[in-house]
């Protein structure tokens, strides 16, 4: 009886973990020289959490924030443990602003990072990757 209960519990955990993993949307966001496997954050809850509480971000990974309408969206680095590059893009997926090597917030109040103009998307990648990929204001990025 105990073995059956343990097997049912393990099966339930496996199914729940599989459903959670399957729910994560990934898009390949590309520059002319590099692509980032990017987790999509398109809900208010997902955008609010972002990369908080994660240990790291691989050089070929990113997080793509998708908003409902263009605006000057600001970001901070609360509860982050590693630096990142932030890339704001307009509705045509053209880079409108870049912040390089943004450090984690060490004490409140945390600094806020904002674009110079309206954006519909924000791509976050590991620190140094935007520069290494040659991402600059005016560049066109692409994804499916």
N, C-alpha and C positions, 0 to 999 in steps of 0.2 A: 504494500500500500504506500509506504514511504517512497519507494523508488518511482512509482507512478506519479506521485505528487511532485517530486523533483523533476521528472521528465516533462510534465505539463508546465511547470514553472519555467524551465529552461526554454521550452518551445515558445511560450508566450513572450519571454524576453527577446528571443531571436526574431520573432515576427514583428514585435514593436520596433526593434532596432532596424530591421529591414525597411519597414514603412517610413521611419524617420529618415533614413539614408536616401530612400527613393524620392522623398519629398523635396530634397535639395536640388534646385535648378542650377545647372552649370552652363555657362556660355564661354566660348573661346573668343576672347577679346584680343584683336591683333593690331599691331603697328606694321610698318613695312618690314621690320626685321625680327619681330618676336611676337609670340602669342602667349596669353595668360589664361589658364583654366580658372575662370572666375565664378565664384558663388554669387548668385543673384539675390539681392535684397530689395524687394519691391513692396513690402508691407510696412506700415508704420512701426510695428514691433521689431521686424527684422532690421530696418534702417536704424532704429534706436540702439539696438545691441551691436550691430556691426561686428567688428573684430575683437570686441571686449572679451577679456578672460582667456584669450588664446595664447599659447606659448610662442608661436612663431608663424611665419608665412613663407612657404618655399619660393624660390626665385621665379618659378614658372606659374605661380598661383596669384590670384587676385580676388577682390570682392568688388562687384559692380552694383552700385546703388541706382535704382531706377525710380524717378519721381513722377508724379502725376502731371505736373506742369512746370515750365521753366521758372526758376527763381534763383536768388543768390543764397544757396544752401550753405550753412556753416557747419563745420565739424570740429570736434575736440578729441583729445586722446585720453579721456578718463578710463581707468581700469585697463589700460594697455600695458604690455610688457616689452614691446619692441618698437623701433621707429619704422615709419612707412613713408611712401611718396603718395600724394593725393593728386588726382588729375580730374578736373571738371570739364565736362563736354556739353555742347549745346544740342539742340534737337536734331542736328545733322551729323552728330557724332564727331564734331570738330572740337579740338582742345581750345578752351577759353582761358584756362588758368592751371598752373602747376605749382605745388608746394613740395619741395624736396627734403628728405630726411627729417620729417616731423617727429620730434621725440615724444615718448610717453609723458603724460602729465604726472608730475611728482608731488604736487600739493594744490589744494583748492585755493582760489579759483583757477581752473584750468584755462590756458590760452585757447582762443577760438580762431580757427582758420577759415577764411571766407574767400570766394572768388571775386574777381574784378568785374564780372558781368554775370548775367543769368545763365544757368545750366539746367539740363534735364537729367544728366547722368554724372556720377562720380565713380572713378575707378581708383581703388586703393591697391597698391602693390608693395612688396618689400622695399625698404629704403635702398636707394641706388639703382633700382630697376628701371625707373622712368628715365633717368639720365643715361644708363647703359643702353636703353632701347632708343635713345635719341628723341624722346617725346618732348615736343615744344608747342607753345601756343600756335594755333593755326593748323596743326597736323590733323589728319583725318584718321580715325580709328574705325575698325569694322568688327561686326559680330553678327551672328544669325538672329 
